[in-house]
Amino acid sequence: MVFRSGAKALAFAVAALVCAGNAGAWAQSEGQGAARSAAPPPLEAYGATPAIEYIELSPSGDLIARITVVGETRAIAVTRMTTGEHLFAADVGDAKVRDLRWIGENRVLVVTSQTRGIAMLGVPRSELFFGQVLDLEKKKLVQVLDRTPDVLAVLYGSASIRTTQDGEALFVRGVNVTTDQIDLHRIDLRTGRGRSVAAMDRETDDYVLDGDGEVIAMARYVERTGRWSLRLPNKGRGFHEAWAIDAPVDTPSFYGMGRTPRTIVIGADRPDLAQQETDSETSDVLFEVNVDTGEWTRLPFEHHPDLLVHHPQTRLLIGGARTEEDGVRYEFLEPQASRRWRSIERAFKDKAPRLVSWNDDLSLVVVFTDTGEAGQYQLVDFDRGVADSLAESYPTIAPEQVGAVRPIHYAAQDGLDIPGYLTLPPGVSEPSGLPLVVLAHGGPASQDVAGFDWWAQALASRGYAVLQANFRGSTGYGRDFLEAGYGEWGRKMQTDLSDGVRWLAGEGIIDPARVCIVGASYGGYAAMAGLTLDGDVYRCGVSVAGVSDLRRMVNWEARQENRNDSQTVRYWNRFMGAARLNDRALDALSPAHLAAAADSPLLLIHGKDDTVVPIEQSRVMAEALRRADKPVELIELQGEDHWLSRSVTRRQMLVETVRFLEANNPPR
């Protein structure tokens, strides 16, 4: 929680990853500039947390802030780009950093999280978020919501930063332990103390601020009834209900300000105003809503974006981005941003650059590329017409040590086209008879994407081909593809993976007798299901933080939320195919109930601090396999959450996974 300045371990961390001071060029870490062989790096090089976790330009672009990682040391560092002067450096300690943003030119917001509960308030162990504001002039850090009467110093939702008539401002919601209100607070940037500026409660689902920090829209969601409503300002004071819809599972969403100061962006299902976008995973269409007139207008994007881009100064909508087969593609609605991004795409041709940060006048842009390399940050300076390298994500992994990633498509048993990616061992261009690891993604409403995947590349570096299939139920391929996964846990979502194995075998790329399955979260379920529900395909499996008992998992979610019919429970019942809470039909899809059918060894790895999938899910599976006299190992990661946020345990997971794979499916 508290940053420690002057720690001995920090000296190397900052020296390795700070600006060198010459036109934005950065010093290289030890060994980075030396010649590197094509021999595979140690597994620790892949399992390490990326050397840069966050990097942000200040509004002027003169300063740059970043969270750096060297070994187990995390640090926040701020440097003046033009001179290389190091303005601030502090050890972050064991905190997990979740966000980094500038508040004007002289302050930086750092958001961290911890896994903990609040017993006196009945808050179960969960991931709690905290904010600190760094004052560069005073070299001082203050905690957000500190000493705010009766309000926990815990962030409820995301923070909002605005440039108001009174200067830069930070707004956050905080829980009042006396009134149970969750008001919006404006933070005193000198002390961290909050002042309530808008009354909100637990049914306030979201809000939008205008450029001056005034609330111009609120969303209300009553979970018991599933009713969602849009509330807009009255001409006098207060808000009125402008539109409402019954949404037991899929609620409309706010996406910040629109293209003008008095508009907001809403994703909603409005068949009375516009037809569904076929490339969207939901029935939602993106609309711009005028908060004064209540008028809805469909936004003119050619393709439904996955995320929206707002101007760094005005916070107005200027564009969007969509994940495609070869990377993230941007579509800008604002002319200057569109012209500048087109020039970036020309400069980084075939690299699929991703926007990381830019200054207020859009003259400096930090971009990230990881096509054919392990990940590199570059600073594009439009005034100078150059791009300078800033830092590498994995500085000890050279481009020649990165395996080729090929987009693939194959037909599932029912004819559905399944897209995905095949990662080859470095140096292999004509694969034949390779051992295979099926690496299933989490979610399951998620997707694997093009670019450097540290887990896939680590396995490929050891001689395995790696299949990452975007099975039905994945995002990125439209609503029909997503909904094709409803009720298909352990069924077609599972055989979509083994169909990929059979296709690769038919092409001669892999040896079907040397295949294992690995995954985390839903992918961990897929690994267990591969050995119990889809037998005779895999020689072994590795499940990281996986779900083994579906009914137990949904019941746990209900207990966590103290509601048998919460939105979360409704979501999982739909995706898993359950008719109701505690539906015993889920047992037939649960690996923990099918342990006797396991036909290959299984390794279970789970973080003890996992608040998304409780560790009991792996313990239950391990016990079931032991009772059935089946080979199983269980490794519990001390202090690790669901996302493998800590370097030491992430490395441990990777080393143990490769050890298990090499023992049960030798690559050579």
Secondary structure, DSSP 8 states (H G I E B T S, - for coil): ---BTT-TTHHHHHHHSSEEEETTEE---TTSSS---SS---HHHHHS--SEEEEEE-TTSSEEEEEEEETTEEEEEEEETTT--EEEEEE-TT-EEEEEEEETTTEEEEEEEEEEEEGGGTEEEEEEEEEEEEETTTTEEEETTTT-TTB-SSB-S--EEEEETTEEEEEEE--BTTT----EEEE-TTT--EEEEE---TTEEEEEE-TTS-EEEEEEEETTTTEEEEEEE-SSSSEEEEEEEE-SS---EEEEE-SSTTEEEEEE--TTT----TTSSSS-EEEEEETTT--EEE---SS--SEEEE-TTT--EEEEEEEETTEEEEEESSHHHHHHHHHHHHHTTTS--EEEEE-TTSSEEEEEE-SSSS-EEEEEETTTTEEEEEEESSTTS-GGGS--EEEEEEE-TTS-EEEEEEE--TT-SS--SEEEEEEE-SSSS----SS--HHHHHHHHTT-EEEEE--TT-SSS-HHHHHTTTT-TTTHHHHHHHHHHHHHHHTTSEEEEEEEEEEETHHHHHHHHHHHTS-SS-SEEEEES----HHHHHHHHHHHHT-TT-HHHHHHHHHHT-SSTT-GGGGGG-GGG-GGG--S-EEEEEETT-SSS-THHHHHHHHHHHHTT--EEEEEETT--TT--SHHHHHHHHHHHHHHHHHHS---
